[in-house]
Each structure stands twice: as C-alpha cells, then as structure tokens.
Amino acid sequence: QKSNVTSYGATIVAIITLEAFAGMWINAFILCVLCIGWVRKKTLNSNEKILLLLSCSRISHLCFAGVYYFLLVIYPSYLYVHPILQLFSFCTNFFNYSHLWVSACLCIFYCIKITNFRNKFFIYLKVKIDRMVPWLLLGSGISALAMGIVIYYITDTVQRNNLTFTCLGNFWEENVRMDKHFFSFFLIGFGYAASFMAVIVSALFLLFSLWRHQRKMQANSMKDFSVDVHIRAMKSILSFLVMYSINFVCLILTIIYNMKNDNTTTHLISIYLCAFPGVHSLILIFSNPKLEKALLKIVSCVKCK
C-alpha cells in the first residue's frame, strides 16, 4: 500500500512539474517580448503593464507551486520545520491570488476600452482607465497580500495544534474544523468570488456591446474594423471565462476537500489548477497580435534551422 501511495504521489508530482515547467516557459516568453519592446520604445502601454505583471506573478506562482508539491509528496518531512510550510503556503497563495486578480484586471481593461456605451460613467472610465490601471494593479497586490496572510495564519494555527501527518499531504486535523476558521475561509472564498464576478461582468458587457454593434452595422449595411476588435477580445475573454469558471469551482472544491481530508481529490484538482496559468497565457499570446507575431517568428526561425 505504501508503494502504491509513493507511485501515485510521484505521478502527481511529475504531471504538476511538467505543467509548471511549460507554464513558466510560456509566461517567460511573454515577459521577454514585453521587456524587449519596453527597452526599444522606452515605454509600456496599459495593456502591456497588465500582461507584464501577470506573466511575472504566474512564473512565481508556478515556481513555488512546483517546489511545494514536490516537497509535499516526495519529502513531506521538510515541511515539519517551522516556518517552511507557512512560507510556502503564503508565497504560493499570494502569487495565485495575484495572477487571478491581475487577469481579472485585464478583463476589466478590455471591457472598458472596447465597449461602446454612451453612458457618462462608461465614457468617464474610458478616458481615465489608463490612469486607473496602476491603482487596479496596486489593489490586486494588496488583496493578494491580505489573502496570503490569511493562509499563513491558518497554516500556522494548524501546525501549532501539534498536527501529525497521518496521510499523504494531510494538513488538516479533524479538530481543526471550519467553524474555528469560518471568517478566514469566508475571506478566501470571497477573494475568489470577487475576481470571478469581475470576469463575468466584463464578459457580459463585452458580449452585449458586440451584439448591439453588429445589429447597428447590419442595419446600416456597413462593415467596421471595431467588430473584428470586439470579436478578438471576446474570443479571448470567453475562453478565459470558461477556464476561469472551472478554475473557480476547483478552488472552492480544494477548500472543501481540504477540510474533509480528501487528499486524493485535492491532488487531482491541483493538476488543473497548475495547468490553468500556462493555458490561459497561451490563449493571450494568440489573441495579442504583437505576441503572436513574435511567436510565429521564433517558430519560423526554428523550422529554418
């Protein structure tokens, strides 16, 4: 039975390591392209600022997540030492929340920039959005820091209660019940839900804007370049919305199954959670003309060699 657990754990670690490695390379590509453009132009637009911070947070998240799961499954004894477990939990969740909130900021930015509503509030946001981006990113960082501190507190409390690792990756004793940390878990769930709602609202506004704009163009028998812009943004955001919805459900299930000590299900969910940053970043590459052009150029150079 012990060998089966070891084999299962090694398989999980291998899958997550491959996903983390691939995701880091994908986001490193985005980071390099943006940094090269930054050096050449001496400036970054608002969209590039968000993508730059998003790629940095995802690289950091995948790096810490890969090492964390490696120690969790292969060398769990190293996590006994205080405060290694707390620090890993803090860093992993801090960067996880960071990339979720920054990606939500990207959706909000697309929504405000592309939608064509005549409402005074939307017009005001469209004019001010470039100045608001640094504040949105700062707010995302503060929210992620707060969530990281909450996770650190919960992990530290559990370990101080003389937690014993009775099974693979078990960080929760039966006496550490959700009612003792209800407010903390409420904050964690609220953080996930708030970023998820921002993505949903942005996608709905963009969808409604595209539908209304297409009806107007059809009525006037005209073609407009902005329709293509709408469609490109909608493909990106809708694909992200589907992935984000699954990701949100997985994050909530992780909280639930952690409380139930169901580590098998938790590890299986973690496979998707580690794949999400890399896959979504790949979608962003193909929805951004600059990044797509740079990728195709590299692929063509590799083929020539």
Helices and strands as residue ranges (DSSP letters): H 2-41, H 46-73, G 76-80, H 84-114, H 120-160, G 178-181, H 182-219, H 225-259, H 263-287, H 289-304
